[in-house]
Amino acid sequence: MAQADVVVIGAGLSGLVDAILLAETGRKVVVLEHHEVAGGYQQQFWRKGTLFDVGYHYMGSTAPGRPMRQFLEYLRVWDRLRLLPLPEDAAIEVVNGARRFAYPNGWQRFQEQALAAWPHERAGLERLFQDVVAVTGAFKWFDLARDKPYAHPLDLDFTSVSLAEYLRPLVQDPWLLQVLGVQAFNLGLLAHEAPWVKYALALRSNFDVTCRIAGGGGALVAALVERGRELGVDFRLRAEVVGFECAERRVRRVRTADGGAHAADLFIAACHPKTVLACIRDEDISPVFKERVLRMKDSRGALQVFLRLKELPRSLGQACLMIVDEEEARREPPIHIVLVTNPAAVEGTELGGARLELMTFLEHAPFAPWAGTQVMRRGAEYERFKADLARRVLDLTVRLAPELPELIEDMYASTPLTDEWYTLNTHGAVFGISHDVTQQGLARPLPRMRLRNLFFTGHSIQMPGICGVFINAFDTCEMLRGGESLFAAVAS
Ligand SMILES: Cc1cc2nc3c(=O)[nH]c(=O)nc-3n(C[C@H](O)[C@H](O)[C@H](O)COP(=O)(O)OP(=O)(O)OC[C@H]3O[C@@H](n4cnc5c(N)ncnc54)[C@H](O)[C@@H]3O)c2cc1C
């Protein structure tokens, strides 16, 4: 039986960051990952010489002093990455028919452009900007000011008000409401589902400076793994944790599907909490708590379309596009927004070939008939359903790039079931347990729980997305390392 100081379960971004932060303190850290590659949702795949990202489109907050920059510098991976900022004046463009609004790359500039586009909504917009600044200023891992007293992030009130409720008295213009609402997509939610406070954090994190990474999300994973190895982290791939042995309210060891056993003083579950709780016996944990978490609603899954192209489409530039179409939103299953990423326009075709990545979020229910079936063996009906959805997503994109059909060499599609298969996130949930208004506060799994040496982190905890899971990992590890020195080092 292997013995370590810390066992981290899952080698997604959160597990990799946890491993580094704990190995830095001299602890012997083992990371157990079920898949054959590290990265979780940040993994990539190649098709005929073309590289595709599973869960990476853009990463914000990389300007000096902003959270992602500070985290990456602290971890000593910043210098291993080449960041490619999206265009200054149009990083993410929202499109609905003939209407367009370009989110620029800076917070200040966004405020100016929004006020210029909707002068009649000045009072409401100014209030929104002030409130976003107030919310992010109260969240220590966003604000990163030294010597300022902060409440604990978990004490922020994520519960009470949805984005739609917050905006109702402030903004009347339907197009402005739509443009602001699509940013809830960064939480996998619609405006009436997204907690206003989480929305404010996710919105603000997408400015100053929003980037592609040369080589995509895989380059970030490779840099974190390299840093982990320098610190002696032991990465075990194809090591799925399937059992917990506990005594006296502590985990003694975990068992892996290949028959291995790993004992440690500390265990960090950096994966979907449901997959972990499902393999802890009822007598070792409060069955009421376990049942509550297992019944919680998962976030939506992703329907993705990956296009291998002959060359870059002339009509699409470097900006990511968010396409909104009311008719598609009314169909079953509804497609509310399609996100179009054109990585090669930013990174160049030599890195991974000409390609487009299209995605939308979908509920899991329409895929339920094929739950539990094996990847590549789900049958003709599933393939037809997937192809119909992929066609709807593609058709919306072709309206903006009519030359696209001529350029397509190959098209691949994935569904929430594909993601579930590769990452073990139940229901292929893009952001783990849904972050909607009804599932906030003490209703959510917290980093610390009844088993004294088992901690949760990852995208189901405080915040999802790349910046969110870095925040969760730093917050969990600060608690484990003790004191506030980690925060002070990141803030400086
Ligand atoms: C389609 C899509 C697009 C996205 N786009 C963006 C974006 O542009 N910007 C952004 O900021 N965020 C984006 N995200 C979100 C971001 O990718 C995730 O929030 C983040 O990567 C989650 O990291 P994680 O480590 O918490 O979880 P995961 O990435 O889910 O990692 C969990 C890991 O644990 C492993 N695991 C699970 N169970 C076990 C077990 N029992 N034993 C061992 N290992 C186990 C899994 O295999 C996996 O490797 C996107 C996500 C998706 C799906």
The ligand as an SDF file (V2000), in Angstrom:
LIG
                    3D

 53 58  0  0  0  0  0  0  0  0999 V2000
  -17.2050   22.8920  -23.1670 C   0  0  0  0  0  0  0  0  0  0  0  0
  -16.5950   23.6840  -22.0560 C   0  0  0  0  0  0  0  0  0  0  0  0
  -16.0840   24.9380  -22.3160 C   0  0  0  0  0  0  0  0  0  0  0  0
  -15.4880   25.6840  -21.3020 C   0  0  0  0  0  0  0  0  0  0  0  0
  -14.9240   26.8890  -21.6120 N   0  0  0  0  0  0  0  0  0  0  0  0
  -14.3100   27.5920  -20.6340 C   0  0  0  0  0  0  0  0  0  0  0  0
  -13.6530   28.8190  -20.9350 C   0  0  0  0  0  0  0  0  0  0  0  0
  -13.5610   29.2310  -22.0880 O   0  0  0  0  0  0  0  0  0  0  0  0
  -13.1140   29.5300  -19.9060 N   0  0  0  0  0  0  0  0  0  0  0  0
  -13.1830   29.1140  -18.6100 C   0  0  0  0  0  0  0  0  0  0  0  0
  -12.7150   29.8130  -17.7210 O   0  0  0  0  0  0  0  0  0  0  0  0
  -13.7610   27.9130  -18.3020 N   0  0  0  0  0  0  0  0  0  0  0  0
  -14.3120   27.1630  -19.2800 C   0  0  0  0  0  0  0  0  0  0  0  0
  -14.8920   25.9540  -18.9870 N   0  0  0  0  0  0  0  0  0  0  0  0
  -14.9190   25.5230  -17.5860 C   0  0  0  0  0  0  0  0  0  0  0  0
  -13.5970   24.9450  -17.1230 C   0  0  0  0  0  0  0  0  0  0  0  0
  -13.0610   24.1160  -18.1320 O   0  0  0  0  0  0  0  0  0  0  0  0
  -13.8500   24.1190  -15.8560 C   0  0  0  0  0  0  0  0  0  0  0  0
  -14.5670   24.9190  -14.9130 O   0  0  0  0  0  0  0  0  0  0  0  0
  -12.5730   23.6570  -15.1690 C   0  0  0  0  0  0  0  0  0  0  0  0
  -11.6340   23.1630  -16.0860 O   0  0  0  0  0  0  0  0  0  0  0  0
  -12.9650   22.5870  -14.1590 C   0  0  0  0  0  0  0  0  0  0  0  0
  -11.8180   22.0820  -13.5310 O   0  0  0  0  0  0  0  0  0  0  0  0
  -11.9250   21.0430  -12.3170 P   0  0  0  0  0  0  0  0  0  0  0  0
  -10.5380   20.6430  -12.0070 O   0  0  0  0  0  0  0  0  0  0  0  0
  -12.7570   21.6260  -11.2370 O   0  0  0  0  0  0  0  0  0  0  0  0
  -12.7810   19.8220  -12.8560 O   0  0  0  0  0  0  0  0  0  0  0  0
  -12.5230   18.7220  -14.0890 P   0  0  0  0  0  0  0  0  0  0  0  0
  -11.9070   19.4670  -15.1920 O   0  0  0  0  0  0  0  0  0  0  0  0
  -13.8220   18.1110  -14.2300 O   0  0  0  0  0  0  0  0  0  0  0  0
  -11.4650   17.7600  -13.4560 O   0  0  0  0  0  0  0  0  0  0  0  0
  -11.8270   16.6980  -12.6110 C   0  0  0  0  0  0  0  0  0  0  0  0
  -10.8450   15.5510  -12.8470 C   0  0  0  0  0  0  0  0  0  0  0  0
  -11.1120   14.5360  -11.8980 O   0  0  0  0  0  0  0  0  0  0  0  0
  -11.0290   13.2650  -12.5430 C   0  0  0  0  0  0  0  0  0  0  0  0
  -11.8360   12.3220  -11.7490 N   0  0  0  0  0  0  0  0  0  0  0  0
  -13.1760   12.3550  -11.5550 C   0  0  0  0  0  0  0  0  0  0  0  0
  -13.5520   11.3750  -10.7290 N   0  0  0  0  0  0  0  0  0  0  0  0
  -12.4310   10.6970  -10.3930 C   0  0  0  0  0  0  0  0  0  0  0  0
  -12.1780    9.5640   -9.5780 C   0  0  0  0  0  0  0  0  0  0  0  0
  -13.1530    8.9270   -8.9270 N   0  0  0  0  0  0  0  0  0  0  0  0
  -10.9000    9.1310   -9.4580 N   0  0  0  0  0  0  0  0  0  0  0  0
   -9.8890    9.7660  -10.0920 C   0  0  0  0  0  0  0  0  0  0  0  0
  -10.0820   10.8340  -10.8930 N   0  0  0  0  0  0  0  0  0  0  0  0
  -11.3360   11.3030  -11.0310 C   0  0  0  0  0  0  0  0  0  0  0  0
  -11.5680   13.5320  -13.9390 C   0  0  0  0  0  0  0  0  0  0  0  0
  -11.1570   12.5610  -14.8580 O   0  0  0  0  0  0  0  0  0  0  0  0
  -10.9830   14.9160  -14.2220 C   0  0  0  0  0  0  0  0  0  0  0  0
   -9.6990   14.8150  -14.8120 O   0  0  0  0  0  0  0  0  0  0  0  0
  -15.4510   25.1710  -19.9940 C   0  0  0  0  0  0  0  0  0  0  0  0
  -15.9470   23.8860  -19.7280 C   0  0  0  0  0  0  0  0  0  0  0  0
  -16.4930   23.1500  -20.7660 C   0  0  0  0  0  0  0  0  0  0  0  0
  -16.9660   21.7620  -20.4920 C   0  0  0  0  0  0  0  0  0  0  0  0
  1  2  1  0
  2  3  1  0
  2 52  2  0
  3  4  2  0
  4  5  1  0
  4 50  1  0
  5  6  2  0
  6  7  1  0
  6 13  1  0
  7  8  2  0
  7  9  1  0
  9 10  1  0
 10 11  2  0
 10 12  1  0
 12 13  2  0
 13 14  1  0
 14 15  1  0
 14 50  1  0
 15 16  1  0
 16 17  1  0
 16 18  1  0
 18 19  1  0
 18 20  1  0
 20 21  1  0
 20 22  1  0
 22 23  1  0
 23 24  1  0
 24 25  2  0
 24 26  1  0
 24 27  1  0
 27 28  1  0
 28 29  2  0
 28 30  1  0
 28 31  1  0
 31 32  1  0
 32 33  1  0
 33 34  1  0
 33 48  1  0
 34 35  1  0
 35 36  1  0
 35 46  1  0
 36 37  1  0
 36 45  1  0
 37 38  2  0
 38 39  1  0
 39 40  1  0
 39 45  2  0
 40 41  1  0
 40 42  2  0
 42 43  1  0
 43 44  2  0
 44 45  1  0
 46 47  1  0
 46 48  1  0
 48 49  1  0
 50 51  2  0
 51 52  1  0
 52 53  1  0
M  END
$$$$
